[in-house]
């Protein structure tokens, strides 16, 4: 799972973050925002041109960077600048929640980025139910993350805010990843399906 997901995470989150900090020191905050945004859209366009599937995590990352960039250029406010990721988190939580009544749980789309499984497996009733449960979990995680971030932003100095937000976010997301993985594996085991590691090339 980690080997399959690593390139997706690298492309969608790590590279934009590295570009942001690199350009922050050389071109300022506006150049950093534009660099991260340009990378995300370039990654999507490259996949479309070459006929590759666009990972759901890349789409979510690009939506988040787009929202933050628009807010930054529209306001120029330091407070709003730090508030941008929280607003994006709320938007992502809404996307998770709305995907359930729409009949297309967002966790199902994102699962393709982490574990390549046959369509027949993805359509199993038990697997479909766990996708709904995982989708609702991540909606709650994102809403909780946003609530904590706003509370810290309004009550703590910037340095404390950034440190506490980063550590708390990692812990919350890590717990959600663990729960999602356990639920998904349990659903597969109920149908006597095992995920095996492919031999290295």
C-alpha positions as CSV (number, residue, x, y, z in Angstrom):
1,X,0.0,0.0,0.0
2,X,2.8,2.4,0.9
3,X,4.7,1.7,-2.2
4,X,1.6,2.2,-4.4
5,X,0.5,5.4,-2.6
6,X,3.9,7.1,-2.2
7,X,4.2,8.5,-5.7
8,X,0.6,9.9,-5.5
9,X,1.4,11.6,-2.1
10,X,4.7,12.9,-3.4
11,X,3.1,14.4,-6.5
12,X,0.0,15.8,-4.8
13,X,1.4,17.1,-1.4
14,X,5.1,16.8,-0.9
15,X,6.4,18.5,-4.1
16,X,3.9,21.4,-3.9
17,X,5.0,22.0,-0.2
18,X,8.7,21.9,-1.1
19,X,8.1,24.3,-4.0
20,X,6.2,26.6,-1.7
21,X,9.0,26.9,0.8
22,X,11.7,27.1,-1.9
23,X,9.9,30.0,-3.7
24,X,9.0,31.6,-0.3
25,X,12.7,32.4,0.3
26,X,13.4,33.5,-3.3
27,X,10.2,35.0,-4.7
28,X,8.1,35.9,-1.6
29,X,4.8,34.5,-0.5
30,X,3.0,35.3,-3.8
31,X,5.6,33.6,-5.9
32,X,5.4,30.6,-3.6
33,X,1.7,30.3,-3.9
34,X,1.8,30.5,-7.7
35,X,4.7,27.9,-7.9
36,X,2.7,25.4,-5.9
37,X,-0.4,26.1,-7.9
38,X,1.4,25.8,-11.2
39,X,2.9,22.4,-10.2
40,X,-0.5,21.0,-9.3
41,X,-2.1,21.9,-12.6
42,X,0.9,20.8,-14.6
43,X,0.7,17.4,-12.9
44,X,-3.0,17.1,-13.8
45,X,-2.4,18.3,-17.4
46,X,0.5,15.9,-17.9
47,X,-1.6,12.9,-16.8
48,X,-4.5,14.0,-19.1
49,X,-2.2,14.4,-22.1
50,X,-0.5,11.1,-21.6
51,X,-3.8,9.3,-21.0
52,X,-3.1,8.4,-17.4
53,X,-5.7,8.3,-14.6
54,X,-5.8,11.4,-12.5
55,X,-5.5,10.3,-8.8
56,X,-8.2,11.6,-6.5
57,X,-5.7,12.8,-4.0
58,X,-4.1,15.0,-6.7
59,X,-7.5,16.5,-7.5
60,X,-8.2,17.2,-3.8
61,X,-4.7,18.7,-3.4
62,X,-5.2,20.9,-6.4
63,X,-8.6,22.1,-5.3
64,X,-7.1,23.0,-1.9
65,X,-4.2,24.9,-3.4
66,X,-6.5,26.8,-5.8
67,X,-8.8,27.9,-2.9
68,X,-5.8,29.1,-0.8
69,X,-4.3,31.0,-3.7
70,X,-7.6,32.8,-4.6
71,X,-8.2,33.7,-1.0
72,X,-4.6,35.0,-0.6
73,X,-4.7,37.2,-3.7
74,X,-8.2,38.4,-2.9
75,X,-7.5,39.6,0.7
76,X,-3.7,39.9,1.3
77,X,-4.5,39.4,5.0
78,X,-2.1,37.6,7.2
79,X,-5.0,36.2,9.3
80,X,-6.9,35.0,6.2
81,X,-3.6,33.6,4.8
82,X,-3.3,31.3,7.8
83,X,-7.1,30.7,7.8
84,X,-6.9,29.4,4.1
85,X,-6.0,25.8,4.9
86,X,-8.7,25.6,7.4
87,X,-11.3,26.8,4.9
88,X,-10.0,24.2,2.5
89,X,-10.3,21.5,5.2
90,X,-14.0,22.5,5.7
91,X,-14.5,22.3,1.9
92,X,-13.0,18.9,1.8
93,X,-15.1,17.7,4.7
94,X,-18.2,18.9,2.8
95,X,-17.0,17.0,-0.3
96,X,-16.8,13.8,1.8
97,X,-20.2,14.4,3.3
98,X,-22.0,15.2,0.1
99,X,-20.4,12.2,-1.7
100,X,-22.4,9.8,0.5
101,X,-25.9,10.8,-0.4
102,X,-24.8,11.2,-4.0
103,X,-24.0,7.5,-4.0
104,X,-20.3,8.0,-4.8
105,X,-18.4,7.8,-1.5
106,X,-15.2,9.8,-1.9
107,X,-13.2,7.1,0.0
108,X,-14.0,4.7,-2.8
109,X,-12.3,7.0,-5.4
110,X,-9.3,7.7,-3.1
111,X,-8.9,3.9,-2.5
112,X,-7.7,3.5,-6.1
113,X,-4.7,5.7,-5.2
114,X,-3.7,3.4,-2.4
115,X,-4.8,-0.1,-3.2
116,X,-5.3,-1.3,-6.8
117,X,-8.2,-3.7,-6.7
118,X,-10.5,-5.3,-9.3
119,X,-13.8,-3.5,-10.0
120,X,-15.6,-6.7,-8.8
121,X,-14.0,-6.4,-5.4
122,X,-14.9,-2.7,-5.1
123,X,-18.5,-3.4,-5.8
124,X,-18.9,-6.0,-3.0
125,X,-21.7,-4.9,-0.5
126,X,-19.4,-5.2,2.5
127,X,-16.7,-3.2,0.8
128,X,-19.2,-0.6,-0.3
129,X,-20.5,-0.2,3.3
130,X,-17.0,0.3,4.6
131,X,-16.3,3.0,2.0
132,X,-19.3,4.9,3.3
133,X,-18.1,4.5,6.9
134,X,-14.6,5.6,6.0
135,X,-16.0,8.6,4.0
136,X,-18.0,9.7,7.1
137,X,-14.9,9.3,9.3
138,X,-12.8,11.5,7.1
139,X,-15.6,14.1,7.0
140,X,-15.5,14.2,10.8
141,X,-11.7,14.3,10.9
142,X,-11.6,17.3,8.6
143,X,-14.3,19.1,10.5
144,X,-12.5,18.4,13.8
145,X,-9.2,19.5,12.3
146,X,-10.8,22.8,11.1
147,X,-12.4,23.5,14.5
148,X,-9.1,23.0,16.3
149,X,-7.2,25.1,13.8
150,X,-9.6,28.0,14.1
151,X,-9.5,27.8,17.9
152,X,-5.7,27.9,17.9
153,X,-5.5,30.6,15.3
154,X,-7.7,32.9,17.4
155,X,-6.1,32.2,20.7
156,X,-2.4,31.5,20.2
157,X,0.6,33.3,18.8
158,X,1.5,32.4,15.2
159,X,4.5,30.3,16.2
160,X,2.5,28.3,18.7
161,X,-0.4,28.0,16.3
162,X,1.8,26.5,13.5
163,X,3.5,24.0,15.8
164,X,0.3,22.8,17.6
165,X,-1.6,22.7,14.3
166,X,1.1,20.6,12.6
167,X,1.5,18.1,15.5
168,X,-2.2,17.8,16.2
169,X,-3.0,17.4,12.5
170,X,-0.5,14.5,12.2
171,X,-1.9,12.7,15.2
172,X,-5.5,13.1,14.1
173,X,-4.8,12.1,10.5
174,X,-2.6,9.2,11.6
175,X,-5.4,7.8,13.8
176,X,-7.9,8.1,11.0
177,X,-5.5,6.3,8.5
178,X,-5.1,3.5,11.0
179,X,-8.9,3.1,11.5
180,X,-9.5,3.3,7.8
181,X,-6.9,0.6,7.1
182,X,-8.3,-1.7,9.8
183,X,-11.9,-1.3,8.6
184,X,-10.9,-1.9,4.9
185,X,-8.9,-5.0,5.7
186,X,-11.7,-6.4,7.8
187,X,-14.2,-5.9,5.0
188,X,-11.9,-7.7,2.6
189,X,-11.4,-10.6,5.1
190,X,-15.1,-11.1,5.3
191,X,-15.1,-11.9,1.6
192,X,-11.9,-14.0,2.0
193,X,-9.9,-11.5,0.0
194,X,-6.2,-10.8,0.8
195,X,-4.0,-8.0,-0.4
196,X,-0.6,-9.4,-1.2
197,X,2.6,-7.6,-1.9
198,X,3.7,-7.8,-5.5
199,X,7.3,-8.9,-6.1
200,X,9.7,-6.0,-6.7
201,X,10.9,-5.6,-10.3
